[in-house]
Amino acid sequence: MNLFMKAIMMGFLVEQAKGGYFVWCRLPDNLGNGVGFSIQLYDSQKVGVVPCIHFSSKADKWIRINVARGKEELIEALHRIEKFMNQENAYMKS
């Protein structure tokens, strides 16, 4: 399965990459902001993503993923993100 299709199936809105090594993804509506999601994802699954609020004040619900990694590493990261989102105590809107 295409990596980005998997992210879309998890509820992310994935922006078409316009070059570079980063993909911006909008969090599903049931999740909080990018900062909280990023911190809890790393604490739980050791997957690092960057909250896009650092790049635009309008990007509070967006995260940035570095795709300049091997395919196996990206697949593993998506599996961990999916696991995090499926956990009973997953980060939800407060």
GIFEN-V79978 format. One record per residue. N is the residue number from 1. RES is the residue in one small letter. SS is DSSP state (A for helix, B for strand, O for the rest). PHI is phi in whole degrees, 0 to 359 (NA if undefined). NEAR is the number of other ideal C-beta (glycine too) atoms within 8 Angstrom. Layout:
N | RES | SS | PHI | NEAR
N | RES | SS | PHI | NEAR
This chain:
1 | m | O | NA | 4
2 | n | O | 301 | 5
3 | l | A | 303 | 10
4 | f | A | 284 | 8
5 | m | A | 296 | 8
6 | k | A | 297 | 11
7 | a | A | 298 | 12
8 | i | A | 296 | 10
9 | m | A | 294 | 6
10 | m | O | 279 | 11
11 | g | O | 106 | 8
12 | f | O | 280 | 10
13 | l | B | 264 | 6
14 | v | B | 255 | 10
15 | e | O | 285 | 8
16 | q | O | 297 | 4
17 | a | O | 295 | 8
18 | k | O | 249 | 4
19 | g | O | 105 | 3
20 | g | O | 85 | 5
21 | y | O | 244 | 5
22 | f | B | 230 | 9
23 | v | B | 238 | 10
24 | w | B | 267 | 12
25 | c | B | 231 | 13
26 | r | B | 275 | 9
27 | l | O | 295 | 13
28 | p | O | 301 | 8
29 | d | O | 301 | 5
30 | n | O | 280 | 6
31 | l | O | 258 | 11
32 | g | O | 285 | 9
33 | n | O | 273 | 10
34 | g | A | 296 | 14
35 | v | A | 294 | 8
36 | g | A | 298 | 9
37 | f | A | 300 | 15
38 | s | A | 297 | 13
39 | i | A | 295 | 8
40 | q | A | 291 | 10
41 | l | A | 298 | 13
42 | y | A | 295 | 11
43 | d | A | 300 | 5
44 | s | A | 277 | 8
45 | q | A | 239 | 9
46 | k | O | 59 | 6
47 | v | O | 249 | 10
48 | g | O | 262 | 6
49 | v | O | 232 | 11
50 | v | B | 247 | 9
51 | p | B | 292 | 15
52 | c | A | 283 | 13
53 | i | A | 301 | 12
54 | h | A | 292 | 5
55 | f | O | 250 | 6
56 | s | O | 203 | 7
57 | s | O | 293 | 5
58 | k | O | 265 | 4
59 | a | O | 249 | 12
60 | d | O | 299 | 10
61 | k | O | 262 | 8
62 | w | B | 246 | 14
63 | i | B | 234 | 13
64 | r | B | 243 | 13
65 | i | B | 245 | 10
66 | n | B | 279 | 8
67 | v | O | 257 | 9
68 | a | O | 273 | 4
69 | r | O | 230 | 7
70 | g | O | 292 | 5
71 | k | A | 302 | 6
72 | e | A | 297 | 6
73 | e | A | 293 | 8
74 | l | A | 293 | 11
75 | i | A | 298 | 9
76 | e | A | 298 | 8
77 | a | A | 299 | 11
78 | l | A | 295 | 12
79 | h | A | 298 | 8
80 | r | A | 291 | 11
81 | i | A | 297 | 13
82 | e | A | 298 | 10
83 | k | A | 300 | 9
84 | f | A | 301 | 14
85 | m | A | 291 | 10
86 | n | A | 270 | 6
87 | q | O | 297 | 8
88 | e | O | 302 | 3
89 | n | O | 258 | 3
90 | a | O | 301 | 8
91 | y | O | 297 | 9
92 | m | O | 239 | 7
93 | k | O | 307 | 5
94 | s | O | 270 | 3
